[in-house]
Amino acid sequence: MGTTGGPGARTTGPGGGELRRWGEALTAVAAALAAMLVTAVLGLLFAGANDLPSGGFGPVVAATVLMAFGAPARIEGGAAFVAGAQGGITALPLTVGVVGALLLGWLFLRPMRLHATVGGRELAARAARVAALWAVVLLLLSWAARHSFTVVTGEPIVDELGGLLGASPTVGFAVDAGPAVGYGLLWLAVVLALALAVSRRTPLPLPLLRFHTAVRPAAHATLTLLLVYAGLAVPAGLVEAAVGGHARQSLAVIFLGLPNLAWLALGIGMGGSWHGHVGGSLGLPMPKPLADVLREDRDVRLDIGTLTAQDTRAWLLVALAVVALLVTGVGMAMHAPPEVRPLRHALHLAAALAVAMLLVGLLTRITAAYGLTLLGFGGSGSAVLRPDLVTLVPAGALWGAVAGLLGGLTAARVRRAHPRPDHQRPEQDGEGRQEAS
């Protein structure tokens, strides 16, 4: 018995249809993985990771991709009594993750846009195919994301002693398979759920249709806000690379962690805060005012007040957030069905921005530490950045409510001043009528 995908779809047998769906899943997984690998390679090349000894560049690329899913990397090593090293890092290179998420979500949804409806069982089957292939990718990456190399101390006596004893100091890193698969599949589930939530054209299973009006316009507007913030940071990063004197470092940040800084700026501009410190000889590429605030041996608060104390231009983050949020509210309301009242818009955007700020806080956290001992002498460093969710999430909800209310009032006024024929109403109207029927 054949299956029909849509107006221009071809009829295929059961075997051909299943093979085609596996092909679609493989295309989505392969394209997303390739995009993430290319982004990671470019960022690490600019960061100078190609100078790692003993062929360490490939493993560090694999580790970077796994870290983009949230998997932690551990650092360890040693050589009898000569040297020892321990540490670890949990930090998400969000440029890598965002590129992969956007491409994977788009390719996952694209085949379903040809369908008038989609069943819950079919949607689950499509997600299961992608998850099965994704789990294989995660296992392969975790196998590749491990490497160790010999440390040349620069002290002839120490190096010669280690060689004579067969115990030259080594340092290595690895991402364990268990956390890699667990975090990677969790990342995949969140990406597919968000892709379905923000898409205005992909049909929903019947049990989920009632969430269309409440979720999709607000989710789409919030995602657009986050992507616009990341996009605005690109020219700023390029200007910094051109005139700041640290071109390679700035380009490395663009390809590895630009959304980290952009979304941190959004959260701080909205009144949210983080806390942390950067101590010892460990450092992270970040703007000077941010580094100056965090360069302490104790946890300090990172918010608009502490940033302004370092650079008064930080107040521009508040102005940018106000403008961006108001535009987001108007855009959401204009793409929603006209019958949705302003108070509903306020509720929908408040919920969407509260969830977004929760995710931003979790995605921008950093925990990094290392310790190195060498013949009784040692050094260490640490970098910590954690969100204050008790300020960040309520700030998102409050701003969402205000922007949603003002956006709803503005959209209603625009519609009254410029009424449009039924056939020119937003796409949601048609889906809303389908839902009602």
C-alpha positions as CSV (number, residue, x, y, z in Angstrom):
1,M,0.0,0.0,0.0
2,G,1.5,3.4,-1.0
3,T,1.9,6.5,1.0
4,T,1.1,10.0,-0.2
5,G,3.2,12.8,1.1
6,G,1.5,15.8,-0.5
7,P,0.3,17.5,-3.7
8,G,3.5,16.8,-5.6
9,A,4.6,13.6,-3.8
10,R,5.3,10.3,-5.5
11,T,3.6,7.1,-4.4
12,T,6.1,4.5,-3.1
13,G,5.9,1.0,-1.7
14,P,6.4,0.3,2.0
15,G,10.0,-0.6,1.6
16,G,10.8,2.4,-0.6
17,G,9.1,4.7,1.8
18,E,10.9,3.4,4.8
19,L,14.3,3.6,3.0
20,R,13.5,7.2,1.9
21,R,12.7,8.2,5.5
22,W,16.0,6.7,6.7
23,G,17.7,8.6,4.0
24,E,16.1,11.8,5.2
25,A,17.3,11.1,8.7
26,L,20.8,10.3,7.5
27,T,20.9,13.5,5.5
28,A,19.9,15.6,8.5
29,V,22.4,14.0,10.8
30,A,25.3,14.0,8.3
31,A,24.7,17.7,7.3
32,A,24.5,18.9,10.9
33,L,27.6,16.9,11.9
34,A,29.6,18.2,8.9
35,A,28.6,21.8,9.7
36,M,29.6,21.5,13.4
37,L,32.9,19.9,12.5
38,V,33.7,22.7,10.0
39,T,32.8,25.4,12.5
40,A,34.9,23.7,15.2
41,V,37.9,23.3,12.9
42,L,37.8,26.9,11.9
43,G,37.5,28.2,15.4
44,L,40.3,25.9,16.7
45,L,42.6,26.8,13.9
46,F,42.2,30.5,14.8
47,A,42.8,29.5,18.4
48,G,46.1,27.8,17.5
49,A,45.0,24.3,18.4
50,N,46.7,22.9,15.3
51,D,50.0,23.4,17.2
52,L,49.0,20.6,19.6
53,P,51.7,17.9,19.7
54,S,51.4,14.3,18.6
55,G,48.4,14.8,16.3
56,G,46.1,16.2,18.9
57,F,44.1,18.5,16.6
58,G,41.6,15.8,15.4
59,P,40.8,14.6,18.9
60,V,40.4,18.2,20.2
61,V,37.9,18.9,17.3
62,A,35.9,15.9,18.3
63,A,36.0,17.0,22.0
64,T,34.8,20.5,21.0
65,V,31.8,19.1,19.1
66,L,30.9,16.9,22.1
67,M,31.3,19.9,24.5
68,A,28.8,21.8,22.3
69,F,26.2,19.3,23.5
70,G,27.2,19.8,27.1
71,A,29.4,16.8,27.7
72,P,32.3,17.6,30.0
73,A,35.9,17.0,29.1
74,R,38.4,15.7,31.7
75,I,42.1,16.4,31.8
76,E,44.5,14.0,33.5
77,G,48.1,12.8,33.3
78,G,51.2,12.2,35.2
79,A,54.5,10.4,35.4
80,A,55.3,8.5,38.6
81,F,56.7,11.1,41.1
82,V,57.8,13.5,38.3
83,A,54.6,15.2,37.3
84,G,50.8,15.0,37.7
85,A,47.9,16.9,36.1
86,Q,44.2,16.9,36.7
87,G,41.3,19.1,35.8
88,G,38.3,19.3,33.6
89,I,36.1,21.7,31.7
90,T,32.4,22.1,31.1
91,A,31.7,24.9,28.6
92,L,29.5,25.0,25.6
93,P,31.0,26.4,22.4
94,L,27.6,27.7,21.3
95,T,28.6,28.8,17.8
96,V,29.2,25.1,17.0
97,G,26.0,24.0,18.7
98,V,23.8,26.7,17.2
99,V,25.0,25.9,13.6
100,G,24.3,22.2,14.1
101,A,20.9,22.8,15.8
102,L,19.6,25.1,13.1
103,L,20.6,22.8,10.2
104,L,19.4,19.7,12.0
105,G,16.1,21.2,12.9
106,W,15.4,22.6,9.4
107,L,16.3,19.3,7.7
108,F,14.2,17.3,10.2
109,L,11.1,19.4,9.6
110,R,11.6,19.9,5.8
111,P,10.0,16.6,4.6
112,M,6.9,17.1,6.8
113,R,6.1,20.4,5.3
114,L,4.9,18.6,2.2
115,H,2.2,16.9,4.3
116,A,-1.2,18.3,5.1
117,T,-1.1,16.5,8.4
118,V,1.3,14.5,10.4
119,G,0.5,11.8,13.0
120,G,2.1,11.5,16.4
121,R,3.3,8.0,15.6
122,E,5.0,9.2,12.3
123,L,6.6,12.1,14.1
124,A,7.9,9.8,16.9
125,A,9.3,7.4,14.2
126,R,11.1,10.2,12.4
127,A,12.6,11.4,15.7
128,A,13.6,7.8,16.6
129,R,15.5,7.4,13.3
130,V,17.4,10.6,13.8
131,A,18.2,9.6,17.5
132,A,19.5,6.2,16.5
133,L,21.9,7.7,13.9
134,W,22.8,10.5,16.3
135,A,23.7,7.9,19.0
136,V,26.2,6.2,16.6
137,V,27.7,9.6,15.8
138,L,28.1,10.4,19.5
139,L,29.9,7.1,20.2
140,L,32.3,7.6,17.3
141,L,33.0,11.2,18.5
142,S,33.7,10.0,22.1
143,W,36.0,7.3,20.7
144,A,37.9,10.0,18.8
145,A,37.9,12.7,21.6
146,R,40.8,11.3,23.6
147,H,44.4,12.1,23.3
148,S,47.6,12.3,25.4
149,F,51.0,13.8,24.7
150,T,54.3,14.1,26.4
151,V,55.0,17.3,28.2
152,V,58.4,19.0,27.5
153,T,59.1,20.9,30.6
154,G,62.1,22.9,29.3
155,E,64.1,21.8,32.2
156,P,66.9,19.4,30.9
157,I,67.4,17.6,34.2
158,V,63.7,16.9,34.5
159,D,63.3,15.8,30.9
160,E,66.4,13.6,31.0
161,L,65.3,12.0,34.3
162,G,61.8,11.2,32.9
163,G,63.4,9.6,29.9
164,L,65.8,7.5,32.0
165,L,63.0,6.3,34.2
166,G,60.6,5.7,31.3
167,A,58.2,8.1,33.0
168,S,58.2,11.2,30.9
169,P,55.3,13.5,32.1
170,T,52.2,13.2,29.9
171,V,48.9,15.2,29.8
172,G,45.8,14.0,28.1
173,F,42.1,14.8,27.7
174,A,39.1,12.6,27.1
175,V,35.3,12.8,26.8
176,D,33.7,9.7,28.3
177,A,31.2,7.8,26.1
178,G,28.4,7.7,28.8
179,P,28.1,11.5,29.3
180,A,28.7,12.1,25.6
181,V,25.7,9.9,24.6
182,G,23.5,11.1,27.4
183,Y,24.1,14.8,26.9
184,G,24.1,14.4,23.1
185,L,20.7,12.7,23.0
186,L,19.3,15.3,25.5
187,W,20.5,18.1,23.2
188,L,18.9,16.3,20.2
189,A,15.5,16.0,22.0
190,V,15.6,19.7,22.9
191,V,16.5,20.8,19.4
192,L,13.8,18.7,17.7
193,A,11.2,19.9,20.2
194,L,12.2,23.5,19.8
195,A,12.2,23.1,16.0
196,L,8.7,21.8,16.0
197,A,7.6,24.6,18.4
198,V,9.1,27.5,16.4
199,S,8.0,26.3,12.9
200,R,5.0,28.1,11.6
201,R,4.4,25.8,8.6
202,T,5.1,22.3,9.8
203,P,1.8,20.5,10.6
204,L,1.2,19.3,14.2
205,P,-0.3,16.0,15.4
206,L,-4.0,16.5,16.4
207,P,-3.3,16.3,20.1
208,L,-0.9,19.2,19.8
209,L,-3.0,21.5,17.6
210,R,-4.4,23.3,20.6
211,F,-0.9,24.6,21.4
212,H,-0.4,26.1,18.0
213,T,-1.7,29.7,18.8
214,A,-0.2,29.8,22.3
215,V,3.3,28.4,21.6
216,R,4.4,28.9,18.0
217,P,4.2,32.7,17.5
218,A,5.9,33.4,20.8
219,A,8.5,30.6,20.3
220,H,9.3,31.8,16.8
221,A,9.7,35.5,17.9
222,T,11.9,34.4,20.8
223,L,14.2,32.4,18.6
224,T,14.4,35.3,16.2
225,L,15.5,37.5,19.0
226,L,18.3,35.2,20.1
227,L,19.5,34.7,16.5
228,V,19.4,38.5,15.8
229,Y,21.5,39.1,18.9
230,A,24.0,36.5,17.8
231,G,24.0,38.0,14.3
232,L,24.6,41.6,15.6
233,A,27.6,40.3,17.4
234,V,29.3,39.1,14.2
235,P,30.1,42.6,12.8
236,A,31.3,43.6,16.3
237,G,33.6,40.7,16.4
238,L,34.9,41.4,12.9
239,V,35.6,45.0,13.8
240,E,37.4,43.8,17.0
241,A,39.4,41.4,14.9
242,A,40.4,44.2,12.4
243,V,41.4,46.9,14.9
244,G,41.8,45.2,18.3
245,G,45.2,43.7,17.7
246,H,44.1,40.2,18.5
247,A,42.7,39.1,15.2
248,R,43.1,35.3,15.6
249,Q,41.6,35.3,19.1
250,S,38.6,37.4,18.0
251,L,38.0,35.1,15.0
252,A,38.3,32.1,17.3
253,V,35.5,33.6,19.5
254,I,33.3,34.1,16.5
255,F,33.6,30.5,15.4
256,L,33.4,29.0,18.9
257,G,31.6,31.2,21.4
258,L,29.9,34.2,19.8
259,P,26.3,33.3,21.1
260,N,27.8,32.8,24.6
261,L,28.7,36.5,24.7
262,A,25.7,37.8,22.7
263,W,23.2,36.0,24.9
264,L,25.1,37.0,28.1
265,A,24.7,40.6,26.9
266,L,21.0,40.1,26.3
267,G,20.5,38.6,29.8
268,I,22.5,41.4,31.5
269,G,20.6,44.1,29.5
270,M,17.3,42.6,30.7
271,G,18.5,42.9,34.3
272,G,19.7,39.3,34.8
273,S,23.0,38.4,36.5
274,W,25.7,35.8,36.7
275,H,28.4,35.1,39.2
276,G,31.9,33.6,39.0
277,H,35.6,34.3,38.7
278,V,38.7,33.7,36.6
279,G,41.7,32.9,38.8
280,G,45.2,31.6,38.4
281,S,46.8,31.5,35.0
282,L,43.7,30.2,33.3
283,G,42.0,32.7,31.1
284,L,39.1,32.8,28.7
285,P,38.7,35.0,25.6
286,M,36.2,37.7,26.5
287,P,35.7,41.5,26.4
288,K,38.0,43.4,28.7
289,P,35.2,44.8,31.0
290,L,33.9,41.3,31.5
291,A,37.4,39.9,32.2
292,D,38.1,42.8,34.6
293,V,34.9,42.0,36.6
294,L,35.7,38.3,36.8
295,R,39.4,38.5,37.5
296,E,39.1,37.8,41.2
297,D,40.0,34.9,43.4
298,R,36.5,34.8,44.8
299,D,33.0,34.7,43.2
300,V,31.8,38.1,42.1
301,R,28.5,39.3,40.7
302,L,28.3,40.0,37.0
303,D,25.4,42.4,36.1
304,I,24.8,45.7,34.5
305,G,26.1,47.5,37.6
306,T,29.4,45.8,37.9
307,L,30.0,46.1,34.1
308,T,29.1,49.8,34.1
309,A,31.7,50.3,36.9
310,Q,34.3,49.0,34.4
311,D,33.0,50.7,31.3
312,T,30.0,53.2,31.3
313,R,29.1,52.2,27.7
314,A,27.7,49.0,29.2
315,W,24.4,50.9,29.7
316,L,23.9,50.5,25.9
317,L,23.1,46.9,26.7
318,V,20.0,48.0,28.4
319,A,18.9,50.3,25.6
320,L,19.6,47.6,23.0
321,A,17.5,45.0,25.0
322,V,14.6,47.4,25.3
323,V,14.4,48.1,21.6
324,A,14.9,44.4,20.7
325,L,12.3,43.2,23.1
326,L,9.7,45.7,21.9
327,V,10.3,44.8,18.3
328,T,10.0,41.1,19.3
329,G,6.6,41.7,21.0
330,V,5.2,43.5,17.9
331,G,6.5,40.9,15.6
332,M,5.0,38.1,17.6
333,A,1.6,39.8,17.7
334,M,1.6,40.6,14.0
335,H,2.2,36.9,13.2
336,A,-0.5,35.6,15.6
337,P,-4.2,35.3,14.7
338,P,-6.0,38.7,15.0
339,E,-8.4,37.4,17.6
340,V,-5.7,36.8,20.3
341,R,-6.0,39.6,22.9
342,P,-3.1,41.7,24.1
343,L,-3.2,40.1,27.6
344,R,-2.8,36.7,25.9
345,H,0.2,38.0,24.0
346,A,1.7,39.1,27.3
347,L,1.2,35.7,28.9
348,H,2.6,33.8,25.8
349,L,5.7,35.9,25.5
350,A,6.4,36.0,29.2
351,A,6.4,32.2,29.3
352,A,8.6,32.0,26.1
353,L,11.2,34.5,27.4
354,A,11.3,32.9,30.8
355,V,12.1,29.5,29.2
356,A,14.6,31.2,26.9
357,M,16.4,32.9,29.8
358,L,16.5,29.6,31.7
359,L,18.1,27.9,28.6
360,V,20.5,30.9,28.1
361,G,21.6,30.7,31.7
362,L,22.3,26.9,31.5
363,L,24.0,27.2,28.1
364,T,26.4,30.0,29.2
365,R,27.7,28.4,32.3
366,I,31.4,27.6,32.5
367,T,33.3,25.4,34.9
368,A,37.0,24.9,34.1
369,A,39.9,24.0,36.4
370,Y,43.3,22.5,36.1
371,G,46.2,21.6,38.4
372,L,49.7,20.8,37.5
373,T,52.5,19.6,39.8
374,L,56.1,19.1,38.7
375,L,58.7,17.7,41.2
376,G,56.8,19.3,44.1
377,F,56.1,22.6,42.4
378,G,52.8,23.4,40.8
379,G,50.3,25.8,39.4
380,S,46.6,25.9,39.0
381,G,43.8,27.9,37.5
382,S,40.0,28.0,37.4
383,A,37.2,29.8,35.6
384,V,33.7,29.7,36.8
385,L,30.6,31.4,35.4
386,R,27.2,30.4,36.7
387,P,23.8,32.0,36.1
388,D,21.7,33.6,38.9
389,L,18.5,31.9,37.7
390,V,16.5,33.6,40.4
391,T,17.1,36.9,38.7
392,L,17.4,35.8,35.1
393,V,14.2,33.8,34.7
394,P,11.9,36.4,36.4
395,A,13.5,39.2,34.3
396,G,12.7,37.2,31.2
397,A,9.1,36.7,32.3
398,L,8.6,40.4,33.3
399,W,10.1,41.7,30.0
400,G,8.1,39.2,28.0
401,A,4.9,40.3,29.7
402,V,5.6,44.0,29.0
403,A,6.8,43.5,25.4
404,G,3.9,41.1,24.7
405,L,1.3,43.5,26.0
406,L,2.7,46.5,24.1
407,G,3.2,44.4,21.0
408,G,-0.4,43.1,21.2
409,L,-1.8,46.7,21.6
410,T,0.4,47.9,18.7
411,A,-0.7,45.1,16.4
412,A,-4.4,45.6,17.2
413,R,-4.0,49.3,16.4
414,V,-2.2,48.6,13.1
415,R,-4.9,46.1,12.1
416,R,-7.6,48.6,12.8
417,A,-5.9,51.3,10.8
418,H,-5.0,48.9,7.9
419,P,-7.5,46.1,7.7
420,R,-6.4,43.3,5.4
421,P,-8.6,40.9,3.3
422,D,-9.0,37.4,4.7
423,H,-6.7,35.9,2.1
424,Q,-3.8,38.1,3.2
425,R,-4.0,37.2,6.9
426,P,-1.1,35.5,8.6
427,E,-0.4,31.8,8.0
428,Q,-1.7,30.9,11.4
429,D,-5.2,31.9,10.5
430,G,-5.4,29.1,8.0
431,E,-4.0,26.6,10.5
432,G,-6.3,28.0,13.1
433,R,-9.3,27.4,10.9
434,Q,-8.0,23.8,10.3
435,E,-7.8,23.4,14.0
436,A,-11.3,24.6,14.5
437,S,-12.6,22.3,11.9
